[in-house]
Amino acid sequence: MIRFSPRTAVLLAIISVAGLMMFGWPLLLHGYDRVQPPFIFLALLPLMLVVLLSELSTGGIDTRMIAVLGVLSAIEAVLRAVSAGTGGVELVFFMLILGGRVFGPAFGFVLGCTSLFVAALVTAGVGPWLPYQMLGAAWVAMGAGLLPRASGRREIGLLAAYGIFASYAYGLLLNLQGWPLLTGVTVPGASGNLSYEPGAAFAENLATFLRYTLVTSTSSWDTVRAITTAVAIALLGPAVLATLRRVARRATVTGVVVSTSSTTG
């Protein structure tokens, strides 16, 4: 497991705070009368991620762990391409959670970012939404690494429960990212306009957003993602965790080469 250094912890905290502001600006900027997000956060986040990668490379991610990161990111890209979130079926979270659990929160954060980036390249999914998806996935994997210690069935149950929570939280955050850009949102069976109202009070926009995400995603798409993730962890989790832990042990083993040859006189 790659552990936090104090500087890495500070950098992750700064990135997370900036990310929360990037997601939540419609609710945080009271009286903001425009629907365009503050793009300064979109520009700053990649720069901060570069700094974080540089910091991690000096604090625990050596060439072997970079190789592991590359392999896991490639696997995630394939899972993303295969499932592609069809109807909410999403297999990416399954590996993100197990990877973050085994290799730790710092590695998990980087894994979430790189996995979604590679997957976007593979599936032609690059767009203004990508930084949001990367950061959301990074939090999912990092959170798995921060879960309390457990083993056996208790660990699988803990990870499955976390997978359900993370699926709903990720969906809510991604909905919050796109919601302000939609106008005239109405859903059959839902009363009133569900669009973002620039300049409206915090409580009013929050209530509107919660109704919007409930009827458009939470009760359908996110629920399928939560079930898929929990079932995958329950069925495949023990075997995948054991495999990843063997890989982690081999990747972190160090030693000294001792020559066994003898000289003859």
VENHU-V345743 format. One record per backbone hydrogen bond with DSSP energy under -0.5 kcal/mol. CO is the residue of the C=O (numbers start at 1). NH is the residue of the N-H. If there is no record, write none. Layout:
CO&NH ; CO&NH
This chain:
1&3 ; 2&106 ; 5&9 ; 6&10 ; 7&11 ; 8&12 ; 9&13 ; 10&14 ; 11&15 ; 12&16 ; 13&17 ; 14&18 ; 15&19 ; 16&20 ; 17&21 ; 18&22 ; 19&23 ; 20&24 ; 21&25 ; 24&27 ; 24&28 ; 25&29 ; 28&30 ; 29&32 ; 31&33 ; 32&199 ; 37&39 ; 38&41 ; 39&43 ; 40&44 ; 41&45 ; 42&46 ; 43&47 ; 44&48 ; 45&49 ; 46&50 ; 47&51 ; 48&52 ; 49&53 ; 50&54 ; 51&55 ; 52&56 ; 53&57 ; 54&58 ; 55&58 ; 55&59 ; 56&59 ; 56&60 ; 56&61 ; 60&62 ; 62&66 ; 63&67 ; 64&68 ; 65&69 ; 66&70 ; 67&71 ; 68&72 ; 69&73 ; 70&74 ; 71&75 ; 72&76 ; 73&77 ; 74&78 ; 75&79 ; 76&80 ; 77&81 ; 78&82 ; 79&83 ; 80&84 ; 83&86 ; 85&88 ; 86&89 ; 88&90 ; 89&85 ; 91&95 ; 92&96 ; 93&97 ; 94&98 ; 95&99 ; 96&100 ; 97&101 ; 98&102 ; 99&103 ; 100&104 ; 103&2 ; 104&108 ; 105&109 ; 106&110 ; 107&111 ; 108&112 ; 109&113 ; 110&114 ; 111&115 ; 112&116 ; 113&117 ; 114&118 ; 115&119 ; 116&120 ; 117&121 ; 118&122 ; 119&123 ; 120&125 ; 120&126 ; 121&124 ; 127&130 ; 129&133 ; 130&134 ; 131&135 ; 132&136 ; 133&137 ; 134&138 ; 135&139 ; 136&140 ; 137&141 ; 138&142 ; 139&143 ; 140&144 ; 141&145 ; 142&146 ; 143&146 ; 144&147 ; 151&154 ; 151&155 ; 152&156 ; 153&157 ; 154&158 ; 155&159 ; 156&160 ; 157&161 ; 158&162 ; 159&163 ; 160&164 ; 161&165 ; 162&166 ; 163&167 ; 164&168 ; 165&169 ; 166&170 ; 167&171 ; 168&172 ; 169&173 ; 170&174 ; 171&175 ; 172&176 ; 173&177 ; 174&178 ; 175&179 ; 176&180 ; 178&181 ; 179&182 ; 179&196 ; 182&196 ; 184&186 ; 185&194 ; 187&190 ; 196&198 ; 197&200 ; 200&31 ; 201&205 ; 202&206 ; 203&207 ; 204&208 ; 205&209 ; 206&210 ; 207&211 ; 208&212 ; 209&213 ; 210&214 ; 211&215 ; 212&216 ; 213&217 ; 213&218 ; 214&219 ; 217&220 ; 217&222 ; 217&223 ; 220&224 ; 221&225 ; 222&226 ; 223&227 ; 224&228 ; 225&229 ; 226&230 ; 227&231 ; 228&232 ; 229&233 ; 230&234 ; 231&235 ; 232&236 ; 232&237 ; 233&237 ; 236&240 ; 237&241 ; 238&242 ; 239&243 ; 240&244 ; 241&245 ; 242&246 ; 243&247 ; 244&248 ; 245&249 ; 246&250 ; 247&251 ; 248&252 ; 249&253 ; 250&253 ; 256&258 ; 257&259
